[in-house]
Amino acid sequence: MSIVNREYGAEQPYWPLGPFKVRLPLVHYRLETPEIIQGLIMFVVGLAMIPLLENYLGMPYEAALAFTFVAGLGYILPALLGVPLVPGWITPAIPVVLLYLKGFEPGPEAIKAMFALQIEVTLIFLILGVTRLGSKLVDIIPNSLKAGIIIGAGIAALMGELKTGGRVDATPISLLIGAIVSAYILFSLSFKNVVNASPLAKRIANFGMVPGMVIAMLIGWGTGEYAMPDIQWGITQPDFALMWHYLTFSIGFPGWDVFLLAIPTAIIAYVIAFGDIIVGFTLVKRIDHLREDEKIDSSVDRVHLVTALRNLLHAFFAPWPGLAGPLWTAAHATVAERYAMGRKAMDSIYSGGGTFWLTGLVALFILPLVTLFKPVLPIALSLTLILTAYICVMVGMEQLKNPTERGVAGIVAVTLAMPDPKSTVYAVVIGLVLYFLIERPKLFGKHDPDDEVIFADEKSSEKERTETA
């Protein structure tokens, strides 16, 4: 239970703090049991960044583990400051970031390069949040371009797993079965009918993708696709003193040439993150009308400001190849699905997301859990990417209103998913050109943005159906 309770139809109680709305666990929202259990398992996704920190930034495991604690502090900021989205990385941008880091020697050079990139991402989010241009972009950017970016990011995430040498290729049994189980529990219409009739199925549904992940891990261990864990007891002891030697305070700051090299990657990362924001609030809108008991403040500008704070935290104290993104799509979808079940299932959208990452931060200190999941860290990341791909395609398709938008969005999506570091820039340019040439009823001058373009054959088909009727 929380100290302050929400009146029916009102916004969840908070303390105002400038542009933020501060909400504390047990004060402004209750802790949710299903999210506690999910957090104790799903925190392993954050640990999956450790191999990238070791390989690309050249740091030892102990320092990389300390970085994950800094990331854990960043994960709790959105729910604390009034953002109704479950945060994560800018996951589809990871391949582009790694390609950028390959141009630098692992160690001080790569860390400086990562600092430059993260500072630039911080500035983009901060400027757009302070000037409120971030919320205006939602309306200014053509619908087909927004949807195309979302769909393309999903395709890119999926192709990274399915490609030759990808994780599905290396461990097909555990990941495919885990993905199927997770997708069935989260999205299946038949399972929703079972949930309505079975209390057991409803309890399983409360845990989102956790059942699928647990099954994937058990199968991975059983089939030998993953090594058995070496469980240790006690409290995790990250080496923060060692971590300090891998920060810019110790190794120095990058030169202006590095900042210039980082600009294209920073822009690409923001474009993808912007798509995540659209996906996140689309998922909120899909379930908001089902919960008249709570008014959700969907401030895009606040998302920008909080994401800027998280990237700033990372830049100075834990340069992070995943970057700090506004949305963990799979986890947010799980919270949204439970939120839609009513107030008894989840008191507030903030209690779900807040409980999830608060538990995840505590779990980082539980050494038996960290050592238990250490061999199967890739499973958590792969399932997240696969489910993210499905959600991105689903939400992106929902945004499209007519055949013309679907055609332009399809071209944008395919271009974005190409294995080229400049594919995102190409996709944006192509999307804008096609929008002006194909979608606008008038190439020049004012027009109604809601006008739909219907091809001649569709007009004739409609006429024939009318005459037949």
PEUR-V773832 format. One record per residue. N is the residue number from 0. PHI is phi in whole degrees, 0 to 359 (* if undefined). NEAR is the number of other ideal C-beta (glycine too) atoms within 10 Angstrom. Layout:
BEGIN
n=(N | N)
phi=(PHI | PHI)
near=(NEAR | NEAR)
END
This chain:
BEGIN
n=(0 | 1 | 2 | 3 | 4 | 5 | 6 | 7 | 8 | 9 | 10 | 11 | 12 | 13 | 14 | 15 | 16 | 17 | 18 | 19 | 20 | 21 | 22 | 23 | 24 | 25 | 26 | 27 | 28 | 29 | 30 | 31 | 32 | 33 | 34 | 35 | 36 | 37 | 38 | 39 | 40 | 41 | 42 | 43 | 44 | 45 | 46 | 47 | 48 | 49 | 50 | 51 | 52 | 53 | 54 | 55 | 56 | 57 | 58 | 59 | 60 | 61 | 62 | 63 | 64 | 65 | 66 | 67 | 68 | 69 | 70 | 71 | 72 | 73 | 74 | 75 | 76 | 77 | 78 | 79 | 80 | 81 | 82 | 83 | 84 | 85 | 86 | 87 | 88 | 89 | 90 | 91 | 92 | 93 | 94 | 95 | 96 | 97 | 98 | 99 | 100 | 101 | 102 | 103 | 104 | 105 | 106 | 107 | 108 | 109 | 110 | 111 | 112 | 113 | 114 | 115 | 116 | 117 | 118 | 119 | 120 | 121 | 122 | 123 | 124 | 125 | 126 | 127 | 128 | 129 | 130 | 131 | 132 | 133 | 134 | 135 | 136 | 137 | 138 | 139 | 140 | 141 | 142 | 143 | 144 | 145 | 146 | 147 | 148 | 149 | 150 | 151 | 152 | 153 | 154 | 155 | 156 | 157 | 158 | 159 | 160 | 161 | 162 | 163 | 164 | 165 | 166 | 167 | 168 | 169 | 170 | 171 | 172 | 173 | 174 | 175 | 176 | 177 | 178 | 179 | 180 | 181 | 182 | 183 | 184 | 185 | 186 | 187 | 188 | 189 | 190 | 191 | 192 | 193 | 194 | 195 | 196 | 197 | 198 | 199 | 200 | 201 | 202 | 203 | 204 | 205 | 206 | 207 | 208 | 209 | 210 | 211 | 212 | 213 | 214 | 215 | 216 | 217 | 218 | 219 | 220 | 221 | 222 | 223 | 224 | 225 | 226 | 227 | 228 | 229 | 230 | 231 | 232 | 233 | 234 | 235 | 236 | 237 | 238 | 239 | 240 | 241 | 242 | 243 | 244 | 245 | 246 | 247 | 248 | 249 | 250 | 251 | 252 | 253 | 254 | 255 | 256 | 257 | 258 | 259 | 260 | 261 | 262 | 263 | 264 | 265 | 266 | 267 | 268 | 269 | 270 | 271 | 272 | 273 | 274 | 275 | 276 | 277 | 278 | 279 | 280 | 281 | 282 | 283 | 284 | 285 | 286 | 287 | 288 | 289 | 290 | 291 | 292 | 293 | 294 | 295 | 296 | 297 | 298 | 299 | 300 | 301 | 302 | 303 | 304 | 305 | 306 | 307 | 308 | 309 | 310 | 311 | 312 | 313 | 314 | 315 | 316 | 317 | 318 | 319 | 320 | 321 | 322 | 323 | 324 | 325 | 326 | 327 | 328 | 329 | 330 | 331 | 332 | 333 | 334 | 335 | 336 | 337 | 338 | 339 | 340 | 341 | 342 | 343 | 344 | 345 | 346 | 347 | 348 | 349 | 350 | 351 | 352 | 353 | 354 | 355 | 356 | 357 | 358 | 359 | 360 | 361 | 362 | 363 | 364 | 365 | 366 | 367 | 368 | 369 | 370 | 371 | 372 | 373 | 374 | 375 | 376 | 377 | 378 | 379 | 380 | 381 | 382 | 383 | 384 | 385 | 386 | 387 | 388 | 389 | 390 | 391 | 392 | 393 | 394 | 395 | 396 | 397 | 398 | 399 | 400 | 401 | 402 | 403 | 404 | 405 | 406 | 407 | 408 | 409 | 410 | 411 | 412 | 413 | 414 | 415 | 416 | 417 | 418 | 419 | 420 | 421 | 422 | 423 | 424 | 425 | 426 | 427 | 428 | 429 | 430 | 431 | 432 | 433 | 434 | 435 | 436 | 437 | 438 | 439 | 440 | 441 | 442 | 443 | 444 | 445 | 446 | 447 | 448 | 449 | 450 | 451 | 452 | 453 | 454 | 455 | 456 | 457 | 458 | 459 | 460 | 461 | 462 | 463 | 464 | 465 | 466 | 467 | 468)
phi=(* | 252 | 290 | 257 | 256 | 272 | 284 | 299 | 84 | 265 | 280 | 302 | 305 | 200 | 255 | 290 | 214 | 61 | 279 | 256 | 232 | 281 | 230 | 255 | 297 | 71 | 260 | 254 | 207 | 275 | 272 | 259 | 301 | 301 | 288 | 297 | 295 | 298 | 297 | 292 | 250 | 286 | 298 | 296 | 298 | 297 | 291 | 293 | 282 | 302 | 301 | 290 | 296 | 291 | 281 | 262 | 256 | 69 | 246 | 288 | 303 | 298 | 289 | 296 | 297 | 297 | 301 | 293 | 288 | 297 | 299 | 300 | 296 | 292 | 295 | 274 | 295 | 303 | 296 | 293 | 255 | 103 | 253 | 274 | 255 | 277 | 280 | 198 | 259 | 269 | 302 | 296 | 275 | 303 | 302 | 292 | 296 | 294 | 296 | 295 | 290 | 297 | 280 | 230 | 290 | 305 | 125 | 305 | 297 | 293 | 295 | 299 | 296 | 292 | 299 | 300 | 297 | 291 | 295 | 293 | 296 | 301 | 295 | 299 | 295 | 294 | 297 | 291 | 283 | 293 | 279 | 65 | 288 | 301 | 291 | 288 | 299 | 301 | 269 | 284 | 294 | 305 | 302 | 295 | 290 | 300 | 295 | 296 | 296 | 297 | 296 | 297 | 297 | 295 | 297 | 298 | 297 | 289 | 296 | 297 | 275 | 271 | 297 | 300 | 91 | 286 | 292 | 293 | 293 | 280 | 227 | 291 | 294 | 294 | 288 | 293 | 294 | 298 | 293 | 296 | 297 | 298 | 296 | 296 | 292 | 279 | 236 | 290 | 291 | 292 | 292 | 297 | 293 | 294 | 300 | 294 | 254 | 234 | 298 | 296 | 296 | 294 | 293 | 297 | 297 | 299 | 260 | 54 | 272 | 299 | 303 | 296 | 292 | 298 | 298 | 299 | 294 | 297 | 293 | 300 | 291 | 294 | 272 | 83 | 292 | 228 | 290 | 290 | 284 | 254 | 285 | 241 | 250 | 129 | 246 | 300 | 234 | 294 | 266 | 290 | 295 | 293 | 303 | 300 | 287 | 247 | 248 | 296 | 298 | 262 | 265 | 99 | 261 | 288 | 278 | 297 | 296 | 291 | 298 | 294 | 295 | 278 | 303 | 301 | 294 | 296 | 295 | 300 | 299 | 293 | 301 | 293 | 297 | 299 | 297 | 297 | 299 | 297 | 300 | 300 | 285 | 295 | 296 | 294 | 296 | 295 | 247 | 298 | 291 | 277 | 238 | 286 | 282 | 227 | 262 | 261 | 271 | 263 | 270 | 294 | 296 | 294 | 300 | 299 | 294 | 292 | 295 | 297 | 299 | 294 | 293 | 296 | 301 | 294 | 304 | 270 | 239 | 190 | 310 | 228 | 302 | 280 | 59 | 262 | 255 | 283 | 210 | 258 | 303 | 296 | 292 | 295 | 297 | 296 | 297 | 297 | 296 | 289 | 300 | 292 | 283 | 117 | 292 | 294 | 287 | 210 | 298 | 215 | 298 | 282 | 291 | 291 | 294 | 295 | 296 | 304 | 277 | 295 | 294 | 299 | 293 | 295 | 298 | 298 | 271 | 269 | 301 | 302 | 291 | 299 | 286 | 297 | 270 | 305 | 291 | 248 | 304 | 299 | 297 | 300 | 293 | 294 | 297 | 299 | 294 | 294 | 291 | 299 | 300 | 298 | 295 | 298 | 295 | 298 | 291 | 299 | 294 | 295 | 287 | 274 | 258 | 210 | 301 | 295 | 298 | 295 | 295 | 296 | 298 | 298 | 296 | 299 | 297 | 295 | 297 | 296 | 280 | 296 | 283 | 224 | 300 | 260 | 297 | 293 | 297 | 301 | 298 | 296 | 297 | 297 | 298 | 293 | 298 | 295 | 299 | 289 | 278 | 248 | 277 | 290 | 299 | 235 | 297 | 236 | 88 | 281 | 205 | 276 | 295 | 270 | 300 | 253 | 260 | 244 | 293 | 299 | 292 | 290 | 297 | 293 | 295 | 295 | 296 | 295 | 295 | 296 | 295 | 295 | 296)
near=(8 | 19 | 11 | 14 | 13 | 19 | 9 | 8 | 10 | 11 | 15 | 23 | 18 | 20 | 13 | 9 | 11 | 8 | 16 | 19 | 21 | 14 | 22 | 15 | 18 | 12 | 14 | 24 | 29 | 18 | 16 | 25 | 10 | 21 | 29 | 16 | 16 | 26 | 22 | 16 | 22 | 28 | 25 | 24 | 25 | 27 | 21 | 20 | 21 | 18 | 14 | 18 | 27 | 15 | 14 | 20 | 24 | 17 | 24 | 14 | 14 | 14 | 24 | 23 | 22 | 22 | 25 | 22 | 18 | 19 | 24 | 20 | 14 | 24 | 24 | 19 | 19 | 26 | 29 | 22 | 20 | 25 | 28 | 28 | 29 | 29 | 27 | 25 | 26 | 28 | 26 | 32 | 27 | 22 | 16 | 21 | 28 | 14 | 13 | 25 | 23 | 11 | 11 | 20 | 10 | 16 | 13 | 18 | 17 | 23 | 25 | 20 | 25 | 28 | 23 | 27 | 28 | 27 | 22 | 21 | 30 | 23 | 15 | 23 | 26 | 18 | 13 | 22 | 23 | 14 | 12 | 14 | 14 | 26 | 19 | 13 | 16 | 13 | 9 | 8 | 19 | 20 | 19 | 28 | 23 | 25 | 29 | 32 | 29 | 32 | 28 | 30 | 31 | 29 | 20 | 26 | 24 | 22 | 16 | 21 | 19 | 12 | 12 | 5 | 6 | 16 | 21 | 18 | 12 | 11 | 22 | 12 | 14 | 26 | 24 | 14 | 17 | 27 | 24 | 14 | 19 | 25 | 17 | 13 | 23 | 20 | 15 | 12 | 6 | 8 | 17 | 13 | 11 | 14 | 20 | 9 | 8 | 13 | 8 | 9 | 16 | 14 | 11 | 16 | 22 | 23 | 20 | 27 | 27 | 20 | 19 | 24 | 28 | 15 | 16 | 29 | 23 | 14 | 20 | 23 | 16 | 12 | 13 | 10 | 19 | 19 | 11 | 11 | 16 | 9 | 12 | 12 | 8 | 10 | 9 | 18 | 11 | 20 | 15 | 15 | 10 | 15 | 22 | 13 | 14 | 23 | 17 | 19 | 11 | 11 | 15 | 11 | 12 | 22 | 11 | 8 | 9 | 18 | 18 | 11 | 17 | 23 | 13 | 15 | 23 | 24 | 16 | 24 | 27 | 23 | 21 | 24 | 28 | 24 | 29 | 30 | 23 | 24 | 28 | 27 | 22 | 18 | 25 | 18 | 12 | 15 | 17 | 19 | 8 | 11 | 18 | 9 | 14 | 21 | 12 | 18 | 12 | 16 | 21 | 23 | 17 | 21 | 28 | 30 | 22 | 27 | 34 | 22 | 20 | 27 | 28 | 19 | 19 | 25 | 23 | 15 | 21 | 26 | 27 | 27 | 22 | 21 | 29 | 30 | 25 | 29 | 30 | 27 | 30 | 27 | 28 | 27 | 26 | 28 | 30 | 25 | 22 | 22 | 27 | 16 | 16 | 12 | 13 | 6 | 16 | 27 | 23 | 26 | 26 | 28 | 24 | 26 | 29 | 26 | 25 | 29 | 28 | 20 | 22 | 25 | 19 | 15 | 22 | 20 | 15 | 16 | 15 | 14 | 19 | 22 | 16 | 17 | 21 | 17 | 16 | 23 | 18 | 20 | 28 | 24 | 23 | 26 | 27 | 24 | 25 | 27 | 26 | 26 | 25 | 20 | 21 | 28 | 19 | 17 | 23 | 28 | 14 | 12 | 19 | 20 | 13 | 16 | 13 | 19 | 23 | 17 | 17 | 26 | 27 | 18 | 17 | 30 | 25 | 16 | 20 | 30 | 22 | 16 | 11 | 13 | 17 | 12 | 19 | 28 | 16 | 14 | 25 | 20 | 13 | 18 | 26 | 16 | 11 | 20 | 20 | 12 | 10 | 14 | 21 | 16 | 11 | 9 | 8 | 7 | 7 | 6 | 12 | 8 | 11 | 7 | 12 | 12 | 14 | 13 | 12 | 7 | 8 | 12 | 10 | 10 | 12 | 11 | 10 | 10 | 9 | 8 | 7 | 6 | 5)
END
